[in-house]
Amino acid sequence: MPSTQLLLRFGDLTIDLERYQVLLGGEPVMLPYRDYALLVYLATRPGQPVPKRRLLEEGLGRHDPGGLRTVDERIRYLKHTLERGGRSFIEPVGEGAYRFALSPPVTPN
């Protein structure tokens, strides 16, 4: 029986949840696992502001109190890696949260 692929699509960004793969413009983007997990956490909540504390604990799986800077660093890395050529996927919301900026993902039937 063929497996059902679960894909999140936002413009030319595709996140393949089954294969743990990110494609940008059809080309694979290599991300460390924690950055991939953070991207998936945000992308499955498009438009929803997510506090840095929740991104740290649930997105990155860390619980250290000084780790909020880690969230900013990982978000900066994701933005640098994914937001080329006028693309914009992740945006800050005030001082304490981020959100995935695009409309809900398109998933195959």
Number of C-alpha atoms within 10 A of each C-alpha: 3 4 6 9 13 14 18 20 21 20 14 11 21 21 23 16 15 11 10 12 15 24 16 18 11 10 11 13 17 12 16 8 11 13 18 21 19 20 23 19 19 21 24 13 17 19 17 15 18 20 17 21 19 17 23 22 16 14 21 21 13 16 13 11 10 7 15 19 12 16 23 18 12 18 19 12 14 18 16 10 13 18 15 10 6 6 12 13 19 22 16 17 13 9 8 13 18 22 20 24 19 17 13 15 18 12 11 10 6
